[in-house]
């Protein structure tokens, strides 16, 4: 998903040897990319340098990640998010369900890969191509999650309200992540995301500090 979550262990059956090799290769490419971007900057992390650092060919990098920015922004966990959304308690408010699965994923990412998560957020703000691709990948994740939201609400997957609702929630969470990155990533990201969902739920009211007589 988006830049808001890193790889999260799945409860699925153990993958085949071939799948494990693919996962290992993808992980090596990601690790090399983060290292190069942290040490030399995003522009210096060319496909050729990433390939050399990951000990694979440039064509292998492009086969796994046709768009370089996807090395930062895709994590192969969208299907897991969908499964977790479907597993939320029946009758739970859809907004609370999305809050739970996304915040759990972000918490796991910050616990397991704190530096990578912060670097990814910084590059989102600093590099226009990363920011633009984030918008695209968030939309892709939203389309997948819309199916689970539709199931839980008894609506059709292509229902306009379902699409608008899911896109609005993920877009708001993405904006909260950008807010966090723009301010030096010192705040509690999970708390900011939780606050964002509260804003969607309650709406915006005038701040007393800004009220005029």
Secondary structure, DSSP 8 states (H G I E B T S, - for coil): -TTT-------S----HHHHHHHHHHHHHHHHHHHHHHHH-TTT--HHHHHHHHTS-HHHHHHH-SSTTHHHH--S-HHHHHHHHHTS-TT--HHHHHHHHHHHHHHHHHHH-HHHHHHHHHHHHH-HHHHHHHHHHHHHHHHHHHHHHHHHHT--TT-HHHHHHHHHHHHHHHHHHHHHHHTTT-S-HHHHHHHHHHHHHH-----GGG---
